[in-house]
Amino acid sequence: MEQICILSFLGLNSCLDLRRKQISLVLVVLYVILSVPYLIWYRQKSVLFLAGALPGVLMLCIGKASGGALGQGDGLVILVSGLYMGIWRTVEWIMSALLLAAAWAGFLLVVKKKGWKESFPFVPFLLAAYILRASIKVMGG
């Protein structure tokens, strides 16, 4: 259930982020609503089940403090996905996505001769990191 929700949420928002450089607030609200029964059913014994949203809240604060250098949509996507994954898996997932994005930025700087101020969508890296981590887990790594 978790993987289906996260993959569909990230997949749809990745497409929107690549095409329009924005995410869908309708999807954000829908997946938050869908997370409630999931949280109640699977994590009812854990008092800290909402802690998974903390990295998203932190990203929203950083985005606000940086004047939008980090998109608010990215923070919302992380917040919603974190509800399904929990705090530690969310932190590991974000770190993986940041490494992938840094590698892409390095590629753009070196090969494509893009500048330091060049921006690119981050949600596709969140999707790639989730798929990569799930694939490694399936393979027993």
A tleap script that builds the chain and sets N, CA, C and O, in Angstrom:
source leaprc.protein.ff14SB
mol = sequence {
  NMET GLU GLN ILE CYS ILE LEU SER PHE LEU
  GLY LEU ASN SER CYS LEU ASP LEU ARG ARG
  LYS GLN ILE SER LEU VAL LEU VAL VAL LEU
  TYR VAL ILE LEU SER VAL PRO TYR LEU ILE
  TRP TYR ARG GLN LYS SER VAL LEU PHE LEU
  ALA GLY ALA LEU PRO GLY VAL LEU MET LEU
  CYS ILE GLY LYS ALA SER GLY GLY ALA LEU
  GLY GLN GLY ASP GLY LEU VAL ILE LEU VAL
  SER GLY LEU TYR MET GLY ILE TRP ARG THR
  VAL GLU TRP ILE MET SER ALA LEU LEU LEU
  ALA ALA ALA TRP ALA GLY PHE LEU LEU VAL
  VAL LYS LYS LYS GLY TRP LYS GLU SER PHE
  PRO PHE VAL PRO PHE LEU LEU ALA ALA TYR
  ILE LEU ARG ALA SER ILE LYS VAL MET GLY
  CGLY
}
set mol.1.N position { 0.824 -1.198 0.000 }
set mol.1.CA position { 0.000 0.000 0.000 }
set mol.1.C position { 0.863 1.255 0.000 }
set mol.1.O position { 0.641 2.179 -0.783 }
set mol.2.N position { 1.851 1.273 0.892 }
set mol.2.CA position { 2.739 2.440 1.004 }
set mol.2.C position { 3.434 2.730 -0.315 }
set mol.2.O position { 3.447 3.869 -0.780 }
set mol.3.N position { 4.013 1.698 -0.916 }
set mol.3.CA position { 4.761 1.896 -2.161 }
set mol.3.C position { 3.873 2.391 -3.286 }
set mol.3.O position { 4.287 3.248 -4.066 }
set mol.4.N position { 2.666 1.869 -3.383 }
set mol.4.CA position { 1.740 2.311 -4.427 }
set mol.4.C position { 1.405 3.791 -4.239 }
set mol.4.O position { 1.417 4.563 -5.198 }
set mol.5.N position { 1.109 4.177 -3.010 }
set mol.5.CA position { 0.776 5.577 -2.732 }
set mol.5.C position { 1.953 6.498 -3.035 }
set mol.5.O position { 1.791 7.518 -3.705 }
set mol.6.N position { 3.125 6.142 -2.546 }
set mol.6.CA position { 4.287 7.016 -2.743 }
set mol.6.C position { 4.683 7.071 -4.208 }
set mol.6.O position { 4.938 8.154 -4.736 }
set mol.7.N position { 4.741 5.923 -4.878 }
set mol.7.CA position { 5.123 5.924 -6.299 }
set mol.7.C position { 4.144 6.701 -7.160 }
set mol.7.O position { 4.559 7.446 -8.047 }
set mol.8.N position { 2.852 6.539 -6.914 }
set mol.8.CA position { 1.878 7.285 -7.717 }
set mol.8.C position { 1.952 8.778 -7.415 }
set mol.8.O position { 1.875 9.599 -8.329 }
set mol.9.N position { 2.098 9.133 -6.152 }
set mol.9.CA position { 2.208 10.537 -5.752 }
set mol.9.C position { 3.453 11.181 -6.363 }
set mol.9.O position { 3.379 12.264 -6.944 }
set mol.10.N position { 4.588 10.513 -6.228 }
set mol.10.CA position { 5.833 11.055 -6.776 }
set mol.10.C position { 5.824 11.058 -8.299 }
set mol.10.O position { 6.310 12.003 -8.921 }
set mol.11.N position { 5.279 10.015 -8.898 }
set mol.11.CA position { 5.235 9.931 -10.356 }
set mol.11.C position { 4.408 11.047 -10.971 }
set mol.11.O position { 4.852 11.715 -11.905 }
set mol.12.N position { 3.208 11.247 -10.448 }
set mol.12.CA position { 2.340 12.301 -10.972 }
set mol.12.C position { 2.959 13.690 -10.767 }
set mol.12.O position { 2.945 14.526 -11.671 }
set mol.13.N position { 3.500 13.920 -9.570 }
set mol.13.CA position { 4.089 15.229 -9.307 }
set mol.13.C position { 5.409 15.436 -10.043 }
set mol.13.O position { 5.768 16.574 -10.343 }
set mol.14.N position { 6.134 14.365 -10.338 }
set mol.14.CA position { 7.351 14.490 -11.146 }
set mol.14.C position { 7.014 14.978 -12.548 }
set mol.14.O position { 7.684 15.857 -13.089 }
set mol.15.N position { 5.976 14.402 -13.125 }
set mol.15.CA position { 5.543 14.840 -14.463 }
set mol.15.C position { 5.156 16.309 -14.446 }
set mol.15.O position { 5.534 17.069 -15.338 }
set mol.16.N position { 4.404 16.705 -13.435 }
set mol.16.CA position { 3.990 18.106 -13.333 }
set mol.16.C position { 5.192 19.026 -13.093 }
set mol.16.O position { 5.262 20.121 -13.652 }
set mol.17.N position { 6.125 18.580 -12.268 }
set mol.17.CA position { 7.305 19.382 -11.961 }
set mol.17.C position { 8.175 19.567 -13.211 }
set mol.17.O position { 8.715 20.649 -13.443 }
set mol.18.N position { 8.302 18.520 -14.000 }
set mol.18.CA position { 9.090 18.618 -15.228 }
set mol.18.C position { 8.411 19.502 -16.275 }
set mol.18.O position { 9.078 20.281 -16.956 }
set mol.19.N position { 7.103 19.384 -16.403 }
set mol.19.CA position { 6.380 20.133 -17.438 }
set mol.19.C position { 6.075 21.569 -17.049 }
set mol.19.O position { 6.277 22.492 -17.839 }
set mol.20.N position { 5.584 21.757 -15.815 }
set mol.20.CA position { 5.100 23.075 -15.415 }
set mol.20.C position { 5.910 23.736 -14.308 }
set mol.20.O position { 5.661 24.889 -13.953 }
set mol.21.N position { 6.878 23.005 -13.763 }
set mol.21.CA position { 7.665 23.482 -12.624 }
set mol.21.C position { 6.773 23.811 -11.425 }
set mol.21.O position { 6.974 24.803 -10.725 }
set mol.22.N position { 5.792 22.951 -11.217 }
set mol.22.CA position { 4.919 23.060 -10.054 }
set mol.22.C position { 4.347 21.687 -9.736 }
set mol.22.O position { 4.412 20.766 -10.550 }
set mol.23.N position { 3.784 21.569 -8.535 }
set mol.23.CA position { 3.127 20.326 -8.153 }
set mol.23.C position { 1.642 20.605 -7.988 }
set mol.23.O position { 1.219 21.760 -8.011 }
set mol.24.N position { 0.853 19.557 -7.822 }
set mol.24.CA position { -0.591 19.692 -7.685 }
set mol.24.C position { -0.988 19.733 -6.215 }
set mol.24.O position { -0.737 18.782 -5.475 }
set mol.25.N position { -1.605 20.829 -5.794 }
set mol.25.CA position { -2.102 20.916 -4.427 }
set mol.25.C position { -3.272 19.964 -4.214 }
set mol.25.O position { -3.496 19.490 -3.100 }
set mol.26.N position { -4.016 19.685 -5.278 }
set mol.26.CA position { -5.108 18.714 -5.183 }
set mol.26.C position { -4.553 17.339 -4.822 }
set mol.26.O position { -5.111 16.637 -3.979 }
set mol.27.N position { -3.439 16.956 -5.476 }
set mol.27.CA position { -2.798 15.678 -5.146 }
set mol.27.C position { -2.266 15.682 -3.721 }
set mol.27.O position { -2.374 14.675 -3.021 }
set mol.28.N position { -1.699 16.788 -3.286 }
set mol.28.CA position { -1.184 16.892 -1.918 }
set mol.28.C position { -2.316 16.631 -0.925 }
set mol.28.O position { -2.170 15.819 -0.011 }
set mol.29.N position { -3.434 17.315 -1.103 }
set mol.29.CA position { -4.575 17.146 -0.189 }
set mol.29.C position { -5.112 15.719 -0.262 }
set mol.29.O position { -5.391 15.110 0.771 }
set mol.30.N position { -5.260 15.182 -1.469 }
set mol.30.CA position { -5.767 13.822 -1.644 }
set mol.30.C position { -4.887 12.799 -0.927 }
set mol.30.O position { -5.403 11.927 -0.227 }
set mol.31.N position { -3.569 12.894 -1.092 }
set mol.31.CA position { -2.673 11.913 -0.485 }
set mol.31.C position { -2.533 12.112 1.027 }
set mol.31.O position { -2.236 11.156 1.743 }
set mol.32.N position { -2.739 13.318 1.518 }
set mol.32.CA position { -2.783 13.507 2.970 }
set mol.32.C position { -4.023 12.813 3.521 }
set mol.32.O position { -3.956 12.133 4.545 }
set mol.33.N position { -5.159 12.984 2.839 }
set mol.33.CA position { -6.392 12.320 3.267 }
set mol.33.C position { -6.218 10.799 3.221 }
set mol.33.O position { -6.653 10.096 4.134 }
set mol.34.N position { -5.583 10.291 2.160 }
set mol.34.CA position { -5.342 8.845 2.054 }
set mol.34.C position { -4.387 8.342 3.134 }
set mol.34.O position { -4.439 7.170 3.508 }
set mol.35.N position { -3.517 9.216 3.635 }
set mol.35.CA position { -2.543 8.782 4.644 }
set mol.35.C position { -3.195 8.533 6.001 }
set mol.35.O position { -2.665 7.765 6.803 }
set mol.36.N position { -4.325 9.163 6.269 }
set mol.36.CA position { -4.947 9.034 7.594 }
set mol.36.C position { -5.309 7.587 7.918 }
set mol.36.O position { -4.901 7.087 8.966 }
set mol.37.N position { -6.072 6.884 7.044 }
set mol.37.CA position { -6.359 5.483 7.383 }
set mol.37.C position { -5.094 4.629 7.436 }
set mol.37.O position { -4.994 3.718 8.258 }
set mol.38.N position { -4.129 4.920 6.564 }
set mol.38.CA position { -2.867 4.175 6.572 }
set mol.38.C position { -2.162 4.351 7.917 }
set mol.38.O position { -1.708 3.379 8.520 }
set mol.39.N position { -2.077 5.586 8.374 }
set mol.39.CA position { -1.404 5.854 9.645 }
set mol.39.C position { -2.134 5.199 10.807 }
set mol.39.O position { -1.505 4.643 11.708 }
set mol.40.N position { -3.440 5.264 10.788 }
set mol.40.CA position { -4.221 4.668 11.879 }
set mol.40.C position { -4.065 3.151 11.874 }
set mol.40.O position { -3.877 2.538 12.925 }
set mol.41.N position { -4.142 2.555 10.703 }
set mol.41.CA position { -4.103 1.102 10.605 }
set mol.41.C position { -2.714 0.524 10.868 }
set mol.41.O position { -2.576 -0.420 11.646 }
set mol.42.N position { -1.696 1.075 10.233 }
set mol.42.CA position { -0.362 0.480 10.298 }
set mol.42.C position { 0.530 1.039 11.385 }
set mol.42.O position { 1.468 0.369 11.814 }
set mol.43.N position { 0.266 2.227 11.831 }
set mol.43.CA position { 1.181 2.849 12.795 }
set mol.43.C position { 0.475 3.316 14.045 }
set mol.43.O position { 0.922 4.269 14.683 }
set mol.44.N position { -0.618 2.672 14.413 }
set mol.44.CA position { -1.410 3.135 15.533 }
set mol.44.C position { -0.668 3.039 16.870 }
set mol.44.O position { -0.973 3.791 17.795 }
set mol.45.N position { 0.290 2.135 16.980 }
set mol.45.CA position { 1.008 1.980 18.237 }
set mol.45.C position { 2.167 2.962 18.375 }
set mol.45.O position { 2.733 3.107 19.458 }
set mol.46.N position { 2.516 3.626 17.297 }
set mol.46.CA position { 3.634 4.557 17.322 }
set mol.46.C position { 3.142 5.982 17.551 }
set mol.46.O position { 2.348 6.512 16.773 }
set mol.47.N position { 3.621 6.587 18.622 }
set mol.47.CA position { 3.258 7.969 18.926 }
set mol.47.C position { 3.934 8.921 17.940 }
set mol.47.O position { 3.441 10.023 17.704 }
set mol.48.N position { 5.045 8.504 17.374 }
set mol.48.CA position { 5.829 9.377 16.505 }
set mol.48.C position { 5.529 9.199 15.024 }
set mol.48.O position { 6.357 9.555 14.184 }
set mol.49.N position { 4.350 8.649 14.680 }
set mol.49.CA position { 4.081 8.402 13.261 }
set mol.49.C position { 4.050 9.687 12.447 }
set mol.49.O position { 4.343 9.658 11.252 }
set mol.50.N position { 3.711 10.789 13.049 }
set mol.50.CA position { 3.696 12.057 12.323 }
set mol.50.C position { 5.086 12.670 12.170 }
set mol.50.O position { 5.258 13.644 11.436 }
set mol.51.N position { 6.069 12.108 12.854 }
set mol.51.CA position { 7.433 12.645 12.771 }
set mol.51.C position { 7.976 12.572 11.347 }
set mol.51.O position { 8.879 13.332 10.997 }
set mol.52.N position { 7.452 11.685 10.530 }
set mol.52.CA position { 7.879 11.591 9.137 }
set mol.52.C position { 7.633 12.867 8.359 }
set mol.52.O position { 8.291 13.120 7.350 }
set mol.53.N position { 6.691 13.672 8.820 }
set mol.53.CA position { 6.387 14.943 8.153 }
set mol.53.C position { 7.392 16.036 8.516 }
set mol.53.O position { 7.451 17.057 7.830 }
set mol.54.N position { 8.177 15.851 9.567 }
set mol.54.CA position { 9.103 16.893 10.024 }
set mol.54.C position { 10.127 17.328 8.968 }
set mol.54.O position { 10.361 18.529 8.828 }
set mol.55.N position { 10.748 16.405 8.219 }
set mol.55.CA position { 11.678 16.876 7.181 }
set mol.55.C position { 10.990 17.769 6.146 }
set mol.55.O position { 11.594 18.721 5.651 }
set mol.56.N position { 9.744 17.468 5.820 }
set mol.56.CA position { 8.995 18.309 4.889 }
set mol.56.C position { 8.725 19.688 5.470 }
set mol.56.O position { 8.830 20.699 4.776 }
set mol.57.N position { 8.378 19.717 6.747 }
set mol.57.CA position { 8.153 21.002 7.425 }
set mol.57.C position { 9.456 21.801 7.436 }
set mol.57.O position { 9.452 23.007 7.188 }
set mol.58.N position { 10.562 21.128 7.721 }
set mol.58.CA position { 11.870 21.795 7.706 }
set mol.58.C position { 12.191 22.343 6.314 }
set mol.58.O position { 12.686 23.463 6.187 }
set mol.59.N position { 11.912 21.561 5.274 }
set mol.59.CA position { 12.162 22.021 3.898 }
set mol.59.C position { 11.279 23.226 3.568 }
set mol.59.O position { 11.731 24.149 2.890 }
set mol.60.N position { 10.042 23.234 4.030 }
set mol.60.CA position { 9.165 24.387 3.812 }
set mol.60.C position { 9.731 25.633 4.490 }
set mol.60.O position { 9.698 26.723 3.918 }
set mol.61.N position { 10.246 25.473 5.702 }
set mol.61.CA position { 10.843 26.601 6.431 }
set mol.61.C position { 12.098 27.110 5.726 }
set mol.61.O position { 12.304 28.318 5.610 }
set mol.62.N position { 12.937 26.182 5.255 }
set mol.62.CA position { 14.155 26.574 4.535 }
set mol.62.C position { 13.778 27.299 3.245 }
set mol.62.O position { 14.399 28.300 2.887 }
set mol.63.N position { 12.774 26.801 2.557 }
set mol.63.CA position { 12.315 27.449 1.331 }
set mol.63.C position { 11.824 28.862 1.586 }
set mol.63.O position { 12.107 29.777 0.813 }
set mol.64.N position { 11.092 29.033 2.666 }
set mol.64.CA position { 10.582 30.357 3.028 }
set mol.64.C position { 11.736 31.286 3.409 }
set mol.64.O position { 11.777 32.440 2.982 }
set mol.65.N position { 12.674 30.779 4.216 }
set mol.65.CA position { 13.797 31.598 4.675 }
set mol.65.C position { 14.754 31.950 3.540 }
set mol.65.O position { 15.402 32.996 3.577 }
set mol.66.N position { 14.844 31.086 2.535 }
set mol.66.CA position { 15.779 31.340 1.433 }
set mol.66.C position { 15.148 32.158 0.312 }
set mol.66.O position { 15.762 32.347 -0.738 }
set mol.67.N position { 13.957 32.634 0.521 }
set mol.67.CA position { 13.289 33.431 -0.490 }
set mol.67.C position { 12.875 32.626 -1.705 }
set mol.67.O position { 12.771 33.166 -2.807 }
set mol.68.N position { 12.640 31.348 -1.514 }
set mol.68.CA position { 12.168 30.503 -2.605 }
set mol.68.C position { 13.256 29.758 -3.349 }
set mol.68.O position { 12.986 29.159 -4.390 }
set mol.69.N position { 14.495 29.778 -2.837 }
set mol.69.CA position { 15.575 29.032 -3.490 }
set mol.69.C position { 15.253 27.540 -3.500 }
set mol.69.O position { 15.621 26.822 -4.431 }
set mol.70.N position { 14.580 27.093 -2.485 }
set mol.70.CA position { 14.071 25.725 -2.435 }
set mol.70.C position { 12.559 25.838 -2.561 }
set mol.70.O position { 11.917 26.546 -1.785 }
set mol.71.N position { 11.998 25.149 -3.526 }
set mol.71.CA position { 10.578 25.288 -3.817 }
set mol.71.C position { 9.681 24.797 -2.699 }
set mol.71.O position { 9.975 23.802 -2.036 }
set mol.72.N position { 8.584 25.507 -2.500 }
set mol.72.CA position { 7.594 25.112 -1.505 }
set mol.72.C position { 6.952 23.777 -1.892 }
set mol.72.O position { 6.602 22.978 -1.024 }
set mol.73.N position { 6.801 23.543 -3.183 }
set mol.73.CA position { 6.235 22.277 -3.652 }
set mol.73.C position { 7.086 21.095 -3.246 }
set mol.73.O position { 6.559 20.041 -2.889 }
set mol.74.N position { 8.406 21.259 -3.299 }
set mol.74.CA position { 9.314 20.187 -2.882 }
set mol.74.C position { 9.087 19.845 -1.411 }
set mol.74.O position { 9.052 18.673 -1.035 }
set mol.75.N position { 8.935 20.871 -0.592 }
set mol.75.CA position { 8.671 20.658 0.832 }
set mol.75.C position { 7.356 19.941 1.067 }
set mol.75.O position { 7.268 19.069 1.931 }
set mol.76.N position { 6.330 20.304 0.303 }
set mol.76.CA position { 5.031 19.635 0.447 }
set mol.76.C position { 5.105 18.173 0.025 }
set mol.76.O position { 4.514 17.307 0.671 }
set mol.77.N position { 5.829 17.894 -1.055 }
set mol.77.CA position { 5.979 16.506 -1.514 }
set mol.77.C position { 6.711 15.681 -0.456 }
set mol.77.O position { 6.332 14.542 -0.185 }
set mol.78.N position { 7.735 16.239 0.130 }
set mol.78.CA position { 8.488 15.534 1.174 }
set mol.78.C position { 7.624 15.341 2.417 }
set mol.78.O position { 7.655 14.277 3.035 }
set mol.79.N position { 6.859 16.356 2.781 }
set mol.79.CA position { 5.977 16.259 3.937 }
set mol.79.C position { 4.970 15.122 3.764 }
set mol.79.O position { 4.815 14.286 4.654 }
set mol.80.N position { 4.291 15.092 2.623 }
set mol.80.CA position { 3.269 14.062 2.390 }
set mol.80.C position { 3.908 12.670 2.322 }
set mol.80.O position { 3.400 11.731 2.935 }
set mol.81.N position { 4.998 12.531 1.595 }
set mol.81.CA position { 5.661 11.228 1.483 }
set mol.81.C position { 6.171 10.763 2.834 }
set mol.81.O position { 6.143 9.570 3.137 }
set mol.82.N position { 6.637 11.698 3.643 }
set mol.82.CA position { 7.137 11.366 4.973 }
set mol.82.C position { 6.076 10.783 5.885 }
set mol.82.O position { 6.388 9.998 6.781 }
set mol.83.N position { 4.820 11.161 5.664 }
set mol.83.CA position { 3.730 10.582 6.456 }
set mol.83.C position { 3.651 9.075 6.258 }
set mol.83.O position { 3.298 8.340 7.180 }
set mol.84.N position { 3.975 8.623 5.071 }
set mol.84.CA position { 3.922 7.196 4.753 }
set mol.84.C position { 5.197 6.458 5.183 }
set mol.84.O position { 5.139 5.287 5.558 }
set mol.85.N position { 6.344 7.142 5.128 }
set mol.85.CA position { 7.625 6.466 5.345 }
set mol.85.C position { 8.142 6.526 6.772 }
set mol.85.O position { 8.883 5.634 7.186 }
set mol.86.N position { 7.786 7.520 7.521 }
set mol.86.CA position { 8.377 7.693 8.841 }
set mol.86.C position { 9.640 8.537 8.744 }
set mol.86.O position { 10.160 8.774 7.654 }
set mol.87.N position { 10.116 8.979 9.876 }
set mol.87.CA position { 11.192 9.969 9.928 }
set mol.87.C position { 12.512 9.466 9.347 }
set mol.87.O position { 13.111 10.153 8.520 }
set mol.88.N position { 12.978 8.292 9.753 }
set mol.88.CA position { 14.324 7.872 9.373 }
set mol.88.C position { 14.401 7.472 7.907 }
set mol.88.O position { 15.373 7.798 7.227 }
set mol.89.N position { 13.403 6.781 7.422 }
set mol.89.CA position { 13.397 6.437 5.996 }
set mol.89.C position { 13.274 7.693 5.146 }
set mol.89.O position { 13.844 7.764 4.057 }
set mol.90.N position { 12.533 8.685 5.636 }
set mol.90.CA position { 12.394 9.944 4.901 }
set mol.90.C position { 13.731 10.674 4.823 }
set mol.90.O position { 14.101 11.186 3.766 }
set mol.91.N position { 14.441 10.721 5.921 }
set mol.91.CA position { 15.752 11.396 5.927 }
set mol.91.C position { 16.725 10.683 4.978 }
set mol.91.O position { 17.430 11.339 4.211 }
set mol.92.N position { 16.766 9.355 5.025 }
set mol.92.CA position { 17.642 8.597 4.121 }
set mol.92.C position { 17.261 8.834 2.661 }
set mol.92.O position { 18.128 8.984 1.799 }
set mol.93.N position { 15.968 8.865 2.397 }
set mol.93.CA position { 15.455 9.084 1.038 }
set mol.93.C position { 15.830 10.468 0.516 }
set mol.93.O position { 16.248 10.611 -0.633 }
set mol.94.N position { 15.679 11.490 1.367 }
set mol.94.CA position { 16.038 12.851 0.962 }
set mol.94.C position { 17.537 12.940 0.674 }
set mol.94.O position { 17.946 13.565 -0.304 }
set mol.95.N position { 18.342 12.324 1.515 }
set mol.95.CA position { 19.801 12.351 1.291 }
set mol.95.C position { 20.156 11.685 -0.038 }
set mol.95.O position { 21.022 12.175 -0.763 }
set mol.96.N position { 19.500 10.581 -0.360 }
set mol.96.CA position { 19.730 9.913 -1.644 }
set mol.96.C position { 19.344 10.831 -2.804 }
set mol.96.O position { 20.072 10.931 -3.792 }
set mol.97.N position { 18.205 11.495 -2.682 }
set mol.97.CA position { 17.746 12.411 -3.736 }
set mol.97.C position { 18.701 13.592 -3.888 }
set mol.97.O position { 18.975 14.036 -5.003 }
set mol.98.N position { 19.205 14.098 -2.768 }
set mol.98.CA position { 20.160 15.210 -2.833 }
set mol.98.C position { 21.453 14.795 -3.527 }
set mol.98.O position { 22.029 15.578 -4.283 }
set mol.99.N position { 21.913 13.569 -3.278 }
set mol.99.CA position { 23.118 13.077 -3.955 }
set mol.99.C position { 22.890 12.939 -5.457 }
set mol.99.O position { 23.758 13.293 -6.256 }
set mol.100.N position { 21.727 12.425 -5.840 }
set mol.100.CA position { 21.403 12.313 -7.266 }
set mol.100.C position { 21.316 13.697 -7.914 }
set mol.100.O position { 21.829 13.904 -9.014 }
set mol.101.N position { 20.669 14.638 -7.231 }
set mol.101.CA position { 20.543 15.995 -7.765 }
set mol.101.C position { 21.900 16.682 -7.859 }
set mol.101.O position { 22.155 17.424 -8.808 }
set mol.102.N position { 22.774 16.440 -6.883 }
set mol.102.CA position { 24.115 17.029 -6.926 }
set mol.102.C position { 24.926 16.469 -8.092 }
set mol.102.O position { 25.662 17.202 -8.754 }
set mol.103.N position { 24.789 15.175 -8.337 }
set mol.103.CA position { 25.484 14.565 -9.482 }
set mol.103.C position { 24.972 15.172 -10.791 }
set mol.103.O position { 25.759 15.457 -11.693 }
set mol.104.N position { 23.662 15.369 -10.896 }
set mol.104.CA position { 23.076 15.967 -12.104 }
set mol.104.C position { 23.549 17.417 -12.265 }
set mol.104.O position { 23.872 17.851 -13.371 }
set mol.105.N position { 23.586 18.149 -11.170 }
set mol.105.CA position { 24.051 19.537 -11.229 }
set mol.105.C position { 25.510 19.593 -11.664 }
set mol.105.O position { 25.891 20.456 -12.454 }
set mol.106.N position { 26.328 18.676 -11.151 }
set mol.106.CA position { 27.731 18.610 -11.573 }
set mol.106.C position { 27.842 18.310 -13.052 }
set mol.106.O position { 28.656 18.914 -13.751 }
set mol.107.N position { 27.032 17.383 -13.536 }
set mol.107.CA position { 27.005 17.055 -14.965 }
set mol.107.C position { 26.637 18.289 -15.787 }
set mol.107.O position { 27.285 18.588 -16.790 }
set mol.108.N position { 25.602 18.998 -15.361 }
set mol.108.CA position { 25.176 20.192 -16.085 }
set mol.108.C position { 26.263 21.265 -16.105 }
set mol.108.O position { 26.455 21.950 -17.111 }
set mol.109.N position { 26.964 21.401 -14.995 }
set mol.109.CA position { 28.036 22.401 -14.926 }
set mol.109.C position { 29.191 22.065 -15.857 }
set mol.109.O position { 29.721 22.936 -16.546 }
set mol.110.N position { 29.572 20.799 -15.870 }
set mol.110.CA position { 30.741 20.389 -16.632 }
set mol.110.C position { 30.429 20.192 -18.115 }
set mol.110.O position { 31.112 20.749 -18.974 }
set mol.111.N position { 29.423 19.420 -18.407 }
set mol.111.CA position { 29.144 19.021 -19.787 }
set mol.111.C position { 28.280 20.046 -20.521 }
set mol.111.O position { 28.576 20.420 -21.656 }
set mol.112.N position { 27.246 20.482 -19.884 }
set mol.112.CA position { 26.301 21.376 -20.552 }
set mol.112.C position { 26.651 22.851 -20.371 }
set mol.112.O position { 26.016 23.729 -20.957 }
set mol.113.N position { 27.657 23.107 -19.562 }
set mol.113.CA position { 28.108 24.479 -19.326 }
set mol.113.C position { 26.991 25.374 -18.771 }
set mol.113.O position { 26.863 26.533 -19.164 }
set mol.114.N position { 26.203 24.835 -17.874 }
set mol.114.CA position { 25.153 25.613 -17.208 }
set mol.114.C position { 25.775 26.381 -16.048 }
set mol.114.O position { 26.828 26.000 -15.537 }
set mol.115.N position { 25.127 27.450 -15.641 }
set mol.115.CA position { 25.640 28.280 -14.556 }
set mol.115.C position { 25.211 27.794 -13.188 }
set mol.115.O position { 24.365 26.909 -13.066 }
set mol.116.N position { 25.799 28.378 -12.164 }
set mol.116.CA position { 25.496 28.028 -10.780 }
set mol.116.C position { 24.061 28.378 -10.404 }
set mol.116.O position { 23.472 27.746 -9.528 }
set mol.117.N position { 23.517 29.360 -11.050 }
set mol.117.CA position { 22.167 29.827 -10.719 }
set mol.117.C position { 21.071 29.034 -11.436 }
set mol.117.O position { 19.885 29.281 -11.218 }
set mol.118.N position { 21.456 28.099 -12.273 }
set mol.118.CA position { 20.495 27.296 -13.035 }
set mol.118.C position { 19.645 26.460 -12.076 }
set mol.118.O position { 20.168 25.845 -11.146 }
set mol.119.N position { 18.344 26.444 -12.309 }
set mol.119.CA position { 17.463 25.631 -11.461 }
set mol.119.C position { 16.931 24.458 -12.276 }
set mol.119.O position { 16.877 24.505 -13.504 }
set mol.120.N position { 16.542 23.408 -11.564 }
set mol.120.CA position { 15.932 22.246 -12.192 }
set mol.120.C position { 14.976 21.613 -11.200 }
set mol.120.O position { 15.145 21.779 -9.992 }
set mol.121.N position { 13.971 20.886 -11.687 }
set mol.121.CA position { 12.975 20.275 -10.796 }
set mol.121.C position { 13.618 19.234 -9.875 }
set mol.121.O position { 14.481 18.466 -10.301 }
set mol.122.N position { 13.190 19.218 -8.615 }
set mol.122.CA position { 13.754 18.296 -7.631 }
set mol.122.C position { 12.900 17.042 -7.441 }
set mol.122.O position { 13.431 15.990 -7.086 }
set mol.123.N position { 11.593 17.134 -7.669 }
set mol.123.CA position { 10.702 15.992 -7.422 }
set mol.123.C position { 11.110 14.758 -8.241 }
set mol.123.O position { 11.021 13.647 -7.719 }
set mol.124.N position { 11.552 14.900 -9.500 }
set mol.124.CA position { 12.005 13.697 -10.212 }
set mol.124.C position { 13.178 12.991 -9.523 }
set mol.124.O position { 13.312 11.772 -9.630 }
set mol.125.N position { 14.015 13.736 -8.829 }
set mol.125.CA position { 15.117 13.112 -8.091 }
set mol.125.C position { 14.594 12.388 -6.853 }
set mol.125.O position { 15.143 11.364 -6.446 }
set mol.126.N position { 13.535 12.924 -6.259 }
set mol.126.CA position { 12.891 12.219 -5.152 }
set mol.126.C position { 12.317 10.891 -5.639 }
set mol.126.O position { 12.445 9.867 -4.967 }
set mol.127.N position { 11.685 10.914 -6.809 }
set mol.127.CA position { 11.143 9.685 -7.397 }
set mol.127.C position { 12.263 8.697 -7.707 }
set mol.127.O position { 12.163 7.518 -7.366 }
set mol.128.N position { 13.320 9.171 -8.347 }
set mol.128.CA position { 14.447 8.291 -8.701 }
set mol.128.C position { 15.079 7.689 -7.448 }
set mol.128.O position { 15.416 6.505 -7.431 }
set mol.129.N position { 15.241 8.491 -6.410 }
set mol.129.CA position { 15.837 7.994 -5.165 }
set mol.129.C position { 14.933 6.945 -4.519 }
set mol.129.O position { 15.423 5.948 -3.989 }
set mol.130.N position { 13.624 7.162 -4.560 }
set mol.130.CA position { 12.697 6.184 -3.975 }
set mol.130.C position { 12.773 4.859 -4.733 }
set mol.130.O position { 12.848 3.789 -4.130 }
set mol.131.N position { 12.753 4.950 -6.058 }
set mol.131.CA position { 12.828 3.729 -6.880 }
set mol.131.C position { 14.161 3.027 -6.667 }
set mol.131.O position { 14.197 1.804 -6.536 }
set mol.132.N position { 15.251 3.775 -6.631 }
set mol.132.CA position { 16.582 3.202 -6.418 }
set mol.132.C position { 16.660 2.485 -5.072 }
set mol.132.O position { 17.151 1.359 -4.990 }
set mol.133.N position { 16.178 3.136 -4.027 }
set mol.133.CA position { 16.233 2.529 -2.690 }
set mol.133.C position { 15.326 1.299 -2.606 }
set mol.133.O position { 15.688 0.310 -1.969 }
set mol.134.N position { 14.152 1.353 -3.243 }
set mol.134.CA position { 13.248 0.193 -3.237 }
set mol.134.C position { 13.863 -0.967 -4.010 }
set mol.134.O position { 13.729 -2.124 -3.611 }
set mol.135.N position { 14.535 -0.658 -5.112 }
set mol.135.CA position { 15.186 -1.707 -5.928 }
set mol.135.C position { 16.314 -2.372 -5.156 }
set mol.135.O position { 16.471 -3.592 -5.206 }
set mol.136.N position { 17.089 -1.584 -4.451 }
set mol.136.CA position { 18.187 -2.140 -3.652 }
set mol.136.C position { 17.624 -3.035 -2.543 }
set mol.136.O position { 18.173 -4.098 -2.251 }
set mol.137.N position { 16.533 -2.595 -1.936 }
set mol.137.CA position { 15.910 -3.385 -0.875 }
set mol.137.C position { 15.400 -4.722 -1.412 }
set mol.137.O position { 15.566 -5.760 -0.771 }
set mol.138.N position { 14.775 -4.690 -2.599 }
set mol.138.CA position { 14.254 -5.914 -3.219 }
set mol.138.C position { 15.386 -6.881 -3.524 }
set mol.138.O position { 15.235 -8.092 -3.362 }
set mol.139.N position { 16.529 -6.347 -3.969 }
set mol.139.CA position { 17.676 -7.191 -4.312 }
set mol.139.C position { 18.430 -7.682 -3.090 }
set mol.139.O position { 19.400 -8.431 -3.207 }
set mol.140.N position { 17.977 -7.254 -1.907 }
set mol.140.CA position { 18.588 -7.767 -0.685 }
set mol.140.C position { 19.754 -6.945 -0.192 }
set mol.140.O position { 20.565 -7.442 0.590 }
set mol.141.N position { 19.865 -5.701 -0.622 }
set mol.141.CA position { 20.988 -4.840 -0.223 }
set mol.141.C position { 20.707 -3.983 0.965 }
set mol.141.O position { 21.572 -3.219 1.394 }
savepdb mol mol.pdb
quit
